[in-house]
């Protein structure tokens, strides 16, 4: 992404934070950890992470398509991961900021515009995947692994 766009997004940090928090409050919390007051504390850290990644040369970004937020949600066995709401709201707030930054650019090259949007999605979703996976690995609501047929047979034979 162009450094001037990353700087412009960074200067809109307070507006992004306010929009992000507003979007968090508009969502229904599905667990105590998804409470907007709890998630709002993660906004600054997440913004720092996204901006840090966007400043890296493109070669550092994975070229594979970014997973959709829907596919990240599908990977969660219990559906209670609070990071879904956090990253979906953040992605929207940052995308809105990028669109405003790009609208101010004249003339705007459509190819650069599309690349910047794709890069924002990729970076945000890579961070989201990392955090969602980490949270899910600690989740107490994960479904138990299926018992192998031989193990199931030996437990019933003991009775």
C-alpha positions in Angstrom: 0.0 0.0 0.0 1.2 3.5 -0.7 3.0 5.0 2.3 1.0 8.2 1.9 -2.3 6.2 2.3 -0.9 4.4 5.4 0.1 7.8 6.9 -3.4 9.3 6.0 -5.1 6.3 7.6 -2.9 6.8 10.7 -3.9 10.4 11.0 -7.5 9.3 11.0 -6.8 7.0 13.9 -9.2 8.7 16.3 -12.1 8.7 13.8 -11.4 5.0 13.1 -11.4 4.2 16.8 -14.7 6.0 17.3 -16.3 4.3 14.3 -14.9 0.9 15.4 -16.2 1.3 18.9 -19.6 2.4 17.5 -19.8 -0.7 15.4 -18.9 -2.9 18.3 -21.7 -1.4 20.4 -24.2 -2.0 17.5 -23.5 -5.8 17.6 -25.1 -8.1 20.1 -22.5 -9.6 22.4 -22.7 -13.4 22.4 -20.5 -13.8 25.5 -19.1 -11.7 28.3 -15.8 -11.4 26.5 -17.6 -10.0 23.4 -18.8 -7.1 25.5 -18.0 -3.8 23.7 -16.3 -2.4 26.8 -13.9 -5.4 26.8 -13.2 -5.3 23.1 -12.7 -1.6 22.9 -9.5 -2.0 24.8 -8.1 -4.0 21.9 -8.7 -1.4 19.2 -5.4 0.6 19.7 -3.3 -2.6 19.7 -5.1 -3.9 16.6 -4.7 -0.6 14.8 -0.9 -0.6 15.6 -0.6 -4.2 14.3 -2.5 -3.4 11.0 -0.5 -0.2 10.3 2.8 -2.0 11.1 2.0 -4.7 8.6 0.8 -2.3 6.0 4.1 -0.4 6.2 6.0 -3.6 5.4 7.0 -4.2 1.7 4.5 -6.2 -0.1 6.9 -9.2 -0.3 6.3 -9.7 3.4 2.6 -10.1 3.0 1.2 -13.5 2.1 0.1 -13.7 -1.5 -2.6 -16.3 -0.8 -6.1 -14.9 -0.7 -7.2 -13.7 2.7 -9.7 -15.9 4.4 -13.1 -14.4 4.7 -14.5 -13.5 8.1 -17.2 -16.1 7.4 -14.6 -18.8 7.0 -12.9 -17.8 10.2 -16.2 -18.0 12.0 -16.9 -21.4 10.5 -13.6 -22.7 11.9 -14.7 -21.9 15.4 -16.5 -24.9 16.9 -18.5 -23.0 19.6 -19.2 -19.7 17.8 -18.4 -17.7 20.9 -15.0 -16.2 19.9 -15.2 -12.5 20.6 -12.6 -11.7 18.0 -15.1 -12.1 15.2 -17.0 -9.1 16.2 -13.8 -7.1 17.0 -12.2 -7.8 13.6 -15.3 -7.4 11.5 -16.0 -4.0 13.1 -12.4 -3.0 12.7 -12.2 -4.1 9.1 -15.2 -2.0 8.3 -14.0 1.1 10.1 -10.5 0.9 8.5 -12.0 0.2 5.1 -14.2 3.3 5.4 -11.2 5.4 6.4 -9.2 4.0 3.4 -12.1 4.9 1.0 -12.2 8.4 2.4 -8.4 8.7 1.9 -8.7 7.4 -1.6 -11.6 9.8 -2.4 -9.4 12.7 -1.6 -6.6 11.5 -3.9 -6.8 13.0 -7.4 -6.4 11.4 -9.8 -7.1 8.0 -8.4 -5.6 5.0 -10.2 -8.2 2.2 -10.0 -5.5 -0.4 -9.9 -3.8 1.1 -6.9 -7.2 1.6 -5.2 -8.1 -2.0 -5.6 -4.6 -3.2 -4.5 -4.8 -1.1 -1.4 -8.2 -2.5 -0.5 -7.1 -6.1 -1.1 -4.0 -5.5 1.0 -6.0 -4.0 3.9 -8.3 -7.1 3.8 -5.3 -9.4 3.6 -3.4 -7.8 6.5 -6.5 -7.5 8.7 -7.6 -11.0 8.1 -4.2 -12.5 8.6 -4.1 -10.8 12.1 -7.7 -11.9 12.7 -6.9 -15.5 11.8 -3.9 -15.5 14.1 -5.9 -14.1 17.1 -9.1 -16.2 16.4 -7.0 -19.4 16.2 -5.2 -18.6 19.4 -8.4 -17.9 21.3 -10.1 -21.0 19.9 -7.1 -23.1 21.0 -7.8 -22.1 24.6 -11.6 -22.4 24.4 -13.3 -24.6 27.0 -16.3 -25.0 24.7 -14.4 -26.9 22.0 -16.1 -30.1 21.0 -14.4 -33.2 22.4 -12.4 -35.1 19.8 -14.3 -38.2 18.6 -13.4 -41.4 20.4 -11.8 -44.0 18.2 -14.1 -47.1 17.6 -11.6 -49.4 19.3 -11.4 -47.2 22.4 -15.2 -47.0 22.5 -15.5 -50.8 22.3 -13.0 -51.3 25.2 -14.9 -48.9 27.5 -18.2 -50.7 26.9 -16.7 -54.1 27.4 -15.4 -53.2 30.9 -18.9 -52.5 32.2 
